[in-house]
Amino acid sequence: MFSKTCEYALRAMLFVGQKSRNGNKITISEIARGIDSPEYFIAKILQVLNRKRLIQSQKGPSGGFYLSRNGLECTLADIVRAIDGDEIFTGCGLGLKSCSEKEPCPIHDKFSIIRKDIRDMLESVKLGECNEHLEKKLTFLKRV
């Protein structure tokens, strides 16, 4: 459903949100290990998220990535849009360039419902809420 880049971005944001809650800054190598991502790949993703102001970074010996309180208020949809754009929310289920109410593809009507449900879910889930569940061990990013 999401690109591999988007999956890593979501996991990285969740991981950083969880690990930086006490003011800690997390290095790229810690993030890569924590979410099972190649380090070079996650570094590029974090640059994009930083440019989009979804995650913050600080350079230097005590630097790294972290989320501000505002960052914890961002939704999963914000992250998806930053990495994959709006395609998941607006695109055709069959990948056709032109698909609309007037000229629908064979799955248009049913896919429109699914697409709306996905958008509603992603827009309603904030990083902070996910982190609460991770802290309580109700959900997991990585099984040990």
SULRA-V9309 format. One record per residue. N is the residue number from 1. RES is the residue in one small letter. SS is DSSP state (2 for helix, 1 for strand, 0 for the rest). Layout:
n:res:ss
N:RES:SS
N:RES:SS
This chain:
n:res:ss
1:m:0
2:f:0
3:s:0
4:k:2
5:t:2
6:c:2
7:e:2
8:y:2
9:a:2
10:l:2
11:r:2
12:a:2
13:m:2
14:l:2
15:f:2
16:v:2
17:g:2
18:q:2
19:k:2
20:s:0
21:r:0
22:n:0
23:g:0
24:n:0
25:k:0
26:i:1
27:t:0
28:i:2
29:s:2
30:e:2
31:i:2
32:a:2
33:r:2
34:g:2
35:i:2
36:d:0
37:s:0
38:p:0
39:e:2
40:y:2
41:f:2
42:i:2
43:a:2
44:k:2
45:i:2
46:l:2
47:q:2
48:v:2
49:l:2
50:n:2
51:r:2
52:k:0
53:r:0
54:l:0
55:i:0
56:q:1
57:s:1
58:q:1
59:k:0
60:g:0
61:p:0
62:s:0
63:g:0
64:g:1
65:f:1
66:y:1
67:l:0
68:s:0
69:r:2
70:n:2
71:g:2
72:l:2
73:e:0
74:c:0
75:t:1
76:l:2
77:a:2
78:d:2
79:i:2
80:v:2
81:r:2
82:a:2
83:i:2
84:d:2
85:g:0
86:d:0
87:e:2
88:i:2
89:f:2
90:t:2
91:g:0
92:c:0
93:g:0
94:l:0
95:g:0
96:l:0
97:k:0
98:s:0
99:c:0
100:s:0
101:e:0
102:k:0
103:e:0
104:p:0
105:c:0
106:p:0
107:i:0
108:h:2
109:d:2
110:k:2
111:f:2
112:s:2
113:i:2
114:i:2
115:r:2
116:k:2
117:d:2
118:i:2
119:r:2
120:d:2
121:m:2
122:l:2
123:e:2
124:s:2
125:v:0
126:k:1
127:l:2
128:g:2
129:e:2
130:c:2
131:n:2
132:e:2
133:h:2
134:l:2
135:e:2
136:k:0
137:k:0
138:l:0
139:t:0
140:f:0
141:l:0
142:k:0
143:r:0
144:v:0
